[in-house]
Amino acid sequence: MLGSFLDEHPLISLMEGTGGCPFPSMDDRAAWDGLPEAVRQELKELAAQYREVPYPLLPATAFMAFVRSGSRAAYETPYFTRRRKLAAALLGCCVSGTEDDLDAVIDGLWCICEESSWVISAHNGSSHEGMRPARERPLPDVQNPYIDLFAAQTAMILSFVCAMLGPQLDRQAPVLRRRVRLEIERRILVPFMTRDDYWWMGFIRRDLCNWTPWIVSNVMLTATLWVDDRLRLAELLERGCRMLDRFLAILPEDGGCDEGAGYWDMAGGALLDCLELLERVTGGRMAFWDNPKLRAVLRFPALMQLEKGWFVNFADCDARPLLCGERLQLAGERIGDDRLVAAGSSLRGRLADRLGDTAQLWRLLNQVFHAPAKVTAEAALPRDVWLPDLQVRVLERSRSILIAKGGHNGESHNHNDVGSFMLYVDGDPVLVDAGNMTYTATTFSDARYTLWNVRSLYHNVPLIGGMEQQPGRGFRADLAEASPDGVMVSFASAYDPRSGVTRCHRALCLDAAGTLTLRDSIETRAPQPVTWSFMLRYPPERDGNALRIGPVRMELPESPALTMTVAELPITDPRMARCFPGSLWHVMLTAPEALSHEATFVIRRCSDDESGSK
């Protein structure tokens, strides 16, 4: 898309200047003093929150902790604290109009420039190895700089600080901004233009993910603030566009993100950042908002939004992701989608949220200077979504929502979950996907599938012959089709061949009353037991041949009799606990050995006096 356009319209012929800073400097008092008082107060509180926080040390042993113990937090916690404090100090200067926080800015710029690498320890691998660090390199090589997500993001943060506080910094020490520029050149801009072996560029690998648009967006933003030569800037932006084309090529036509809606910020949202920048530097001559595939990519999070902050959360997506509402709102405004605008406006959240994770200064400033949309309250339409490429179905009837997927087990941030489903009732989860946990060295290693939350055993899919689904693109749905009342998925190919499964067909039907019927038909070459696994938000209570699960009652098959085991899973991981505090419950219902298994489960809403408690 981008490359073919640029082949006919060289970017240098379209550009108006070199971009510059899209946000007001500290000296633009009309812009900062004219912000709504509530926004100004939030900024003041954010600056005060970090004012007494020192810039932490980043010792070599903290970096080495990743290869020594698997800990990412040992290095990432102080690393991101430095960047949050610097961003907060910038905001303190700008909102107050004083230099009370300027020394904190100076210290932050200097200590970050002094870091041996801006790459986090978990990403300290060679370009060919992608995200996996080699154990023989537990520390970064200063002579071989790498660009990861956060090296690029660091360059963006430092660039905005220098652009918005230029005169103030130069009065204190003119060498400081020159030092920042030198570090950005050698760590980011020169490697970006001269290296072809960084995997996320798409020149040596095709299996790209959010790394490509996330890094490219930050490099592009950085370049527009430092590169004065129009021809050099045009070449850099064009090179970035070629990388984005490679990312777009792997996206499905339905716009679905197999990393989940929670990763849209850094996938579709970062792509939006790039397109906004290109439109800005070309004075509107480079705009692609009518492109059907792009529109589908931007619309994806609104299709995955449920209620009360919940989202469809297959793969490593959190059930309550911290999406950037302002970017969703902007996406809706650009493509004329009122539903997306409304979704974004409802998710804008606190400004502090934009610094709470990985110090997204760009996103925070956009939220400050992009006013919330005035959304007219309208009754939400019942959800009826089918993404045929991603193979995700979302269907709502009578305040019950069925969510189901086909797909394959080689998706980005994959869980072994082909054929799994979830059920929400009255806006709350009942049958769930446990979602993500705090990342460690194990998360993206060969031992990933030892983690319980990614195994098929802990998803709403059967075990066949005691065998779980296996990871890899070849373990997939053989067929997935939407029906007017639900979805049908055949997924025998998702299982270990040793299970001997020849048929695994699942039909999910949600009727007008909100009753969900699950019908499974399984056949094997030799007699095998089958165990149906269900992940529950509520503790199950046996009631004859049924289970009470919070607001619903699950009626079990009459024959054969199923043996039941129940395990409480206390949620101790802080990331998962943000979505599911307390416990989840795992139910396993086992049928004895047979060549074929036909089972029907009916899940209907309880009357008030039948409901269990959470």
DOTOR-929863 format. One record per residue (C-alpha): residue in one letter; x, y, z. Coordinates in steps of 0.1 Angstrom, whole numbers, padded with zeros to 4 digits, always signed. Each point is the difference from the previous one (the first is absolute). Example, Ala and Ser with C-alpha at 12.3 -4.5 7.8 and 13.67 -1.06 7.14 Angstrom:
<atoms>
a+0123-0045+0078;s+0014+0034-0007;
</atoms>
This chain:
<atoms>
m+0000+0000+0000;l+0026+0026+0011;g+0028-0012-0022;s-0021+0000-0032;f-0012+0035+0007;l+0036+0012+0006;d+0012-0016-0032;e-0023+0024-0018;h+0002+0029+0024;p+0036+0004+0015;l-0004+0012+0035;i+0024+0029-0005;s-0024+0015-0025;l-0028-0002+0025;m+0016+0013+0031;e-0006+0034+0015;g+0031+0008+0021;t+0013-0026+0025;g-0029-0005+0024;g+0011+0017+0032;c-0016-0005+0034;p-0038-0004-0001;f-0003+0011+0037;p+0005+0035+0015;s+0033+0008+0017;m+0001+0011+0036;d+0002+0036-0013;d-0034-0002-0016;r-0019+0010+0031;a-0032+0006-0019;a-0002-0037-0009;w+0009-0013+0035;d-0019+0025+0020;g-0030-0004-0023;l-0004-0037+0008;p-0031-0010+0020;e+0006+0004+0037;a-0006-0037+0007;v+0027-0009-0025;r+0024+0025+0015;q-0006-0015+0034;e+0006-0035-0012;l+0033+0011-0014;k+0010+0018+0032;e-0008-0031+0020;l+0020-0022-0024;a+0030+0022+0003;a-0003+0001+0038;q-0002-0038+0001;y+0034-0004-0014;r+0017+0031+0014;e+0014-0017+0031;v+0008-0033-0019;p+0037-0002-0007;y+0014-0012-0033;p+0008-0037+0009;l+0033-0017-0007;l+0002-0025-0029;p+0028-0023+0011;a+0014-0027-0023;t-0013-0028+0023;a-0036+0013-0004;f+0005-0004-0038;m+0015-0034+0005;a-0029-0011+0021;f-0020-0010-0031;v+0025-0027-0010;r+0008-0009+0036;s-0034-0005+0014;g-0025+0009-0027;s-0011+0032+0017;r-0009+0029-0023;a-0012+0022+0028;a+0035+0003+0016;y+0011+0022-0029;e-0033+0013-0015;t-0013+0015+0033;p+0028+0025+0005;y+0004+0004-0038;f-0036+0012-0005;t+0000+0020+0033;r+0028+0021-0016;r-0021+0007-0030;r-0032+0007+0019;k+0018+0025+0023;l+0015+0018-0030;a-0034+0002-0017;a-0016+0012+0032;a+0027+0027+0004;l-0006+0012-0035;l-0037+0003+0007;g+0007+0018+0032;c+0020+0027-0018;c-0026+0004-0027;v-0031+0002+0021;s+0015+0023+0026;g+0020+0022-0023;t+0028-0001+0025;e+0034-0017+0001;d-0005-0017+0033;d+0002-0034-0016;l+0027+0008-0025;d+0028-0015+0020;a-0019-0032+0001;v-0002+0002-0038;i+0037+0006-0004;d+0008-0029+0023;g-0023-0023-0018;l+0013+0009-0035;w+0036-0005+0012;c-0004-0033+0019;i-0020-0015-0029;c+0027+0011-0025;e+0026-0016+0023;e-0018-0034-0002;s+0020-0026-0020;s-0031-0010-0018;w-0036+0011-0003;v-0010-0036-0007;i-0016-0018+0029;s+0017-0032+0013;a-0028-0023-0014;h+0007+0013-0035;n+0038-0001+0000;g+0003-0026-0027;s+0016+0002-0034;s-0021+0012-0029;h-0004-0035-0014;e-0011-0015+0033;g-0028+0026+0003;m-0011+0004+0036;r+0020-0028+0016;p+0032+0011+0017;a+0030-0023-0004;r+0014-0011+0034;e+0035+0007-0011;r-0010+0036-0003;p-0016+0009+0034;l+0010+0037-0005;p-0005+0022-0030;d+0028+0006-0026;v+0005+0038-0003;q+0017-0005-0033;n-0030-0019-0015;p-0031+0021+0009;y-0033-0017-0004;i-0034+0017-0004;d-0028-0016+0020;l-0034+0013+0010;f+0014+0021+0029;a+0032+0013-0016;a-0023+0016-0026;q-0024+0012+0026;t+0028+0015+0021;a+0012+0019-0031;m-0035+0014-0004;i-0002+0011+0037;l+0034+0017-0001;s-0009+0017-0033;f-0032+0015+0013;v+0017+0012+0032;c+0027+0018-0020;a-0025+0015-0025;m-0024+0013+0026;l+0027+0013+0024;g+0026+0010-0025;p+0008+0036+0011;q-0002-0009+0037;l+0025-0029-0004;d+0024+0021-0022;r+0002+0027+0026;q+0011-0025+0025;a+0023-0021-0021;p+0000+0002-0038;v+0020-0032-0002;l-0029-0020+0015;r-0022+0000-0031;r+0030-0006-0022;r+0008-0031+0021;v-0036-0012-0003;r+0001+0005-0038;l+0033-0019-0002;e-0014-0030+0019;i-0032-0001-0020;e+0021+0001-0033;r+0023-0029+0010;r-0026-0022+0018;i-0031+0006-0021;l+0002+0020-0033;v+0032-0014-0014;p-0008-0037+0007;f-0036+0005-0013;m+0014+0011-0033;t+0030-0023-0004;r-0010-0033+0016;d-0022-0025-0018;d+0003-0028+0025;y-0023+0011+0027;w-0027-0026-0002;w-0029+0024+0006;m+0009+0020-0032;g-0014-0029-0021;f+0030-0003-0022;i+0011-0034+0014;r-0032-0012+0016;r-0036+0001-0010;d-0016-0010+0033;l-0003+0035+0013;c-0020+0014+0030;n-0006+0032+0019;w+0037+0006+0001;t+0001+0014-0035;p-0026+0028+0002;w+0009+0007+0037;i+0037+0005-0008;v-0005+0017-0034;s-0025+0025+0015;n+0025+0011+0027;v+0029+0002-0024;m-0021+0021-0024;l-0011+0024+0027;t+0036+0003+0012;a+0013+0007-0035;t-0025+0028-0006;l+0013+0018+0031;w+0037-0003-0008;v+0006-0004-0037;d+0003+0034-0017;d+0009-0013-0035;r-0032-0006-0019;l+0015-0026-0023;r+0015-0020+0028;l-0033+0002+0019;a-0020-0011-0031;e+0023-0030-0004;l-0004-0010+0036;l-0038+0003-0001;e-0001-0019-0033;r+0021-0028+0015;g-0024-0002+0029;c-0030-0002-0024;r+0016-0030-0017;m+0002-0017+0034;l-0036+0009+0008;d-0010-0016-0034;r+0015-0033+0012;f-0020+0003+0032;l-0032+0007-0019;a+0006-0030-0022;i-0003-0024+0029;l-0032+0015+0013;p-0032-0017-0010;e-0026+0018-0022;d-0025+0000+0029;g+0024+0022+0020;g+0002-0024+0029;c+0031+0000+0023;d+0009-0035+0011;e+0019+0016+0030;g-0034+0011+0013;a-0017+0034+0004;g+0024+0008+0029;y+0029+0002-0025;w-0018+0023-0024;d+0016+0030+0016;m+0034-0011-0012;a-0012-0016-0032;g-0029+0018-0017;g+0004+0030+0023;a+0037+0004-0009;l-0009-0004-0037;l-0025+0028+0006;d+0029+0021+0015;c+0021-0005-0032;l-0029+0009-0023;e-0008+0031+0020;l+0036+0011-0002;l+0002-0006-0038;e-0032+0020-0005;r+0015+0028+0021;v+0034+0003-0017;t-0016-0001-0035;g-0028+0025+0008;g-0027-0026-0006;r+0014-0013-0033;m+0007-0034+0015;a-0032-0014+0015;f-0015-0035-0001;w-0031+0002+0022;d-0022-0015-0028;n+0021-0032-0003;p-0023-0029+0010;k+0027-0021+0017;l+0012+0030+0020;r-0035+0009+0011;a-0005-0036+0012;v+0032+0001+0020;l-0010+0032+0017;r-0035-0012+0007;f+0011-0033+0016;p+0001+0010+0037;a-0036+0013-0001;l-0011-0034-0012;m+0017-0016+0029;q-0013+0023+0027;l-0025-0015+0024;e-0013+0019+0031;k+0014+0013+0033;g+0036+0001-0014;w+0000-0036-0012;f+0013-0010-0035;v+0002-0032-0019;n+0034-0013+0012;f+0013-0029-0019;a+0038-0005+0000;d+0021+0022+0022;c-0026+0027+0001;d-0011+0011+0034;a-0037-0002+0007;r+0001+0036+0011;p+0026+0016-0023;l+0012+0035+0006;l-0008+0012-0035;c+0007+0036-0010;g-0035+0015-0005;e+0013+0031-0016;r+0016-0020-0029;l-0033-0019-0004;q-0019+0032-0001;l+0024+0014-0026;a-0003-0031-0021;g-0038+0003+0000;e+0002+0036-0010;r+0024-0007-0028;i-0022-0028-0015;g-0034+0015+0009;d-0010-0028+0024;d-0022+0013+0028;r+0002-0033+0019;l+0038+0002+0001;v-0001+0036+0011;a-0024-0009+0029;a+0022-0030+0010;g+0030+0022+0001;s-0016+0028+0019;s-0012-0025+0026;l+0035-0014+0005;r+0021+0032+0002;g+0007-0005+0037;r+0025+0019+0021;l+0031+0017-0014;a+0021-0019+0025;d-0011-0033-0017;r+0021+0011-0030;l+0032+0000+0021;g-0011-0029+0022;d+0014-0028-0022;t+0028+0009-0025;a+0000+0038+0002;q-0020+0008-0031;l+0007+0038-0001;w-0012+0003-0036;r-0034-0015+0010;l-0002+0021+0031;l+0006+0033-0019;n-0025-0010-0027;q-0026-0006+0027;v+0008+0034+0016;f-0005+0019-0033;h-0027-0020-0016;a-0033+0008+0017;p-0025-0028+0008;a-0027-0005-0026;k-0036+0010+0008;v-0018-0033-0003;t-0038-0002-0001;a-0011-0029+0022;e-0017-0026-0021;a-0011-0036+0008;a+0028-0023-0008;l-0008-0024-0029;p+0002-0037+0009;r+0033-0014-0010;d+0002-0022-0031;v+0036-0003-0012;w+0017-0026-0022;l+0036+0006-0011;p+0005-0028-0026;d+0038+0004-0002;l+0007+0001+0037;q-0029-0024+0005;v-0015+0018+0030;r-0037+0001+0007;v-0018+0024+0024;l-0038-0003+0004;e-0024+0015+0025;r-0035-0011+0008;s-0021+0012+0030;r+0030+0014+0019;s+0021-0032-0005;i+0031+0002-0021;l+0016-0030-0017;i+0037+0004-0011;a+0017-0028-0019;k+0030-0006-0023;g+0016-0023-0025;g+0033+0011-0013;h+0033-0019+0006;n+0026-0004+0028;g+0028+0019-0017;e-0016+0034+0004;s+0020+0028+0015;h-0001-0001+0038;n-0018-0033-0005;h-0019-0021+0025;n-0009-0036-0009;d-0037+0009-0003;v-0014-0011-0034;g-0038-0005+0005;s-0001+0017+0033;f-0029+0022+0011;m-0011+0025+0027;l-0034+0010+0014;y-0009+0034+0015;v-0033+0006+0017;d-0014+0034+0009;g+0034+0015-0008;d+0020-0023+0023;p+0023-0030-0009;v-0013-0035+0009;l+0021-0024-0022;v+0033+0017-0006;d+0034+0001-0015;a+0025+0006+0029;g+0020+0023-0023;n+0035+0012+0005;m+0025+0000+0029;t+0031+0021+0007;y+0027-0006-0026;t+0031-0019+0010;a+0028-0017-0019;t-0023-0031-0003;t-0027+0019-0018;f+0017+0002-0033;s+0023-0030+0003;d-0002-0036-0010;a-0015-0007+0034;r-0030+0023-0007;y-0025-0028+0000;t+0009-0011+0035;l-0019+0031+0012;w-0034-0010+0010;n-0019+0029-0014;v+0011-0007-0036;r-0007-0038+0000;s-0031-0014-0015;l-0007-0018+0033;y-0010+0034+0015;h-0022+0011-0029;n-0036-0010-0008;v+0010-0029-0023;p+0000-0038+0005;l+0030-0022+0007;i-0001-0031-0023;g+0017-0031+0012;g+0016+0021+0027;m+0017+0020-0027;e+0000+0038-0002;q+0001+0022-0031;q+0035+0007-0013;p+0017+0033-0010;g+0008+0009-0035;r-0018+0012-0031;g-0007-0036-0012;f-0022-0005+0031;r-0031+0017-0012;a-0036+0001-0007;d-0009-0021-0030;l-0032+0020-0005;a-0016+0030+0017;e-0033+0014-0012;a-0024+0025+0015;s-0037-0009+0002;p-0028+0024+0007;d-0002-0012+0036;g+0037-0007+0007;v+0029-0018-0015;m+0012-0034-0011;v+0037-0011+0004;s+0017-0032-0010;f+0034-0003+0017;a+0013-0035+0000;s+0033+0013-0015;a+0007+0021+0031;y+0008-0031+0020;d+0031-0022+0006;p-0002-0027-0027;r+0006-0026+0027;s-0035+0007+0013;g-0013-0018-0031;v-0028+0026-0005;t-0016-0002-0034;r-0030+0024+0007;c-0005+0028+0024;h-0030+0021-0010;r-0015+0027+0022;a-0032+0019-0005;l-0009+0030+0022;c-0035+0014-0002;l-0013+0030+0020;d-0038+0002-0002;a-0023+0030+0003;a-0003-0005+0038;g+0037+0001+0005;t+0003-0038+0005;l+0033-0014-0013;t+0001-0036-0013;l+0034-0016-0005;r+0000-0032-0021;d+0033-0020-0005;s+0005-0030-0022;i+0033-0018+0004;e+0014-0031-0017;t+0033-0018+0005;r+0017-0030-0017;a+0002-0019+0033;p-0022+0003+0031;q+0010+0031+0019;p-0013+0019+0030;v-0010+0036-0006;t+0001+0028+0027;w-0019+0032-0004;s+0019+0029+0016;f-0018+0032+0011;m+0015+0031+0015;l-0025+0018+0023;r-0001+0033+0017;y-0023-0014+0027;p+0003-0031+0022;p-0022-0027-0014;e-0026-0018+0021;r-0013-0034-0010;d-0038-0002-0003;g-0010-0035-0012;n+0012-0003-0035;a+0008+0037-0003;l+0024+0026+0013;r-0010+0034+0014;i+0026+0025-0011;g-0008+0035+0013;p-0029+0013-0021;v-0003-0031-0022;r-0008-0037+0002;m+0019-0024-0022;e-0019-0032-0007;l+0023-0030-0006;p-0005-0028-0025;e-0023-0028+0012;s+0023-0027-0013;p+0027-0010+0006;a+0004+0010+0036;l+0028+0024+0003;t+0026+0000+0028;m+0006+0034+0013;t+0030+0017+0017;v+0001+0036+0011;a+0031+0021+0008;e+0001+0035+0013;l+0027+0021-0016;p+0010+0029+0023;i+0012+0028-0022;t+0033+0011+0014;d+0015+0016-0032;p-0005+0038+0003;r-0007+0005-0037;m-0027-0027-0001;a-0013+0011+0034;r-0008+0034-0014;c-0026-0017-0022;f-0010-0029+0022;p+0007+0007+0037;g-0005-0028+0023;s-0003-0034-0017;l-0011-0018-0031;w-0014-0035+0000;h+0010-0028-0023;v-0026-0028-0006;m+0009-0032-0018;l-0027-0024-0011;t+0012-0034-0012;a-0017-0026-0021;p+0013-0036-0001;e+0018-0015-0030;a-0020-0003-0032;l+0005+0003-0037;s-0024+0029-0003;h-0013+0025+0024;e-0032+0021-0004;a-0006+0026+0027;t-0024+0029+0004;f+0003+0027+0027;v-0027+0025+0004;i+0007+0032+0019;r-0030+0021+0010;r-0005+0029+0023;c-0011-0009+0036;s-0028+0016+0018;d+0012+0024+0028;d-0005-0026+0028;e+0020-0026-0020;s+0031+0021-0007;g+0033-0008+0017;s+0023+0026+0015;k+0033+0013-0013;
</atoms>
